[in-house]
Amino acid sequence: MIVTTAEFQTNFNNYLAVLANEDIVLTRDGEAVAVVAKPKVSAVDSIRGILKGANDVDMKAIREERLASTMVMKS
């Protein structure tokens, strides 16, 4: 979606909802000046969120297993 900076400022809350589905390109005087994008969440952070509070989880072992499986896939 392409939006002027003035429009973005005026309707900021509405555009926050739009960010759930698409990035927004901000323009000033017809020129693109910025891109507002939804933050990307890494797989590791997602797993941490799912496993938060689990005492028997060894995050180092999970990371090593993930890295080892990536190396096998690259071979």
N, C-alpha and C positions, 0 to 999 in steps of 0.2 A: 504494500500500500504506500502511496506517495502522498504526503501531507505537508502543508506549509508550516513553518515554525509558529506562526501566529495562531493558526488553527489548532495545532498541537497544544500550545499553552492554554488556549481558551477551553479546550475539551479534554484536558489531561486524563481525568478519570475514565472517560469513555475509551480513550486509546490504550489505557492499561489493560482493559478487557480484550481489546483487539490483539494485543501481544501474545495472548494464549494460542492464537492460531496462525499469526503471520508477523513478519518483521515490518517495521515502518521506516521509510526513507523520508527524512525531513529536508525540506527545500527552503531556500531563501533567495528571492529574486530569480526564481527559476532554476537555480543551481542546487544540486544535492550537497548538503553540508554535514549530514550525520545519518547513521542508521541505528535505530533502536531495536534491539533484538532480545528475545526471551533468553535468559541465561541457560547455558547447557549444563546438565548435571552428569558428572562422570559415573561410570558403573561402580567404582569403588565407593563413592559417596552414597549411591543408592543402596548398596549392600549395607553400609554402616547404618543408614536410616532404618532399614528393615530389621537389622540385628541389634539395634540399640537396646541396652539393658540386659542382653544375654551374657551371663558371666562366663560361660564355658566356651566362648568363641575366641579363637586365637587369630586376630586380624593379620598378624605376620604370616601365619601358615596359609591363610586364604590368599593373601597377595602372592606368595611364592607359588602356590598351586596355579593361580591365574596366569602368572608369568610363564610358568613351565608349559602350560597348555598352549599359550600363544607361540612359544618357540616351536612346539611340535607342529602346529598348523602352518608355520612359515617354512618348515623343512620340506 
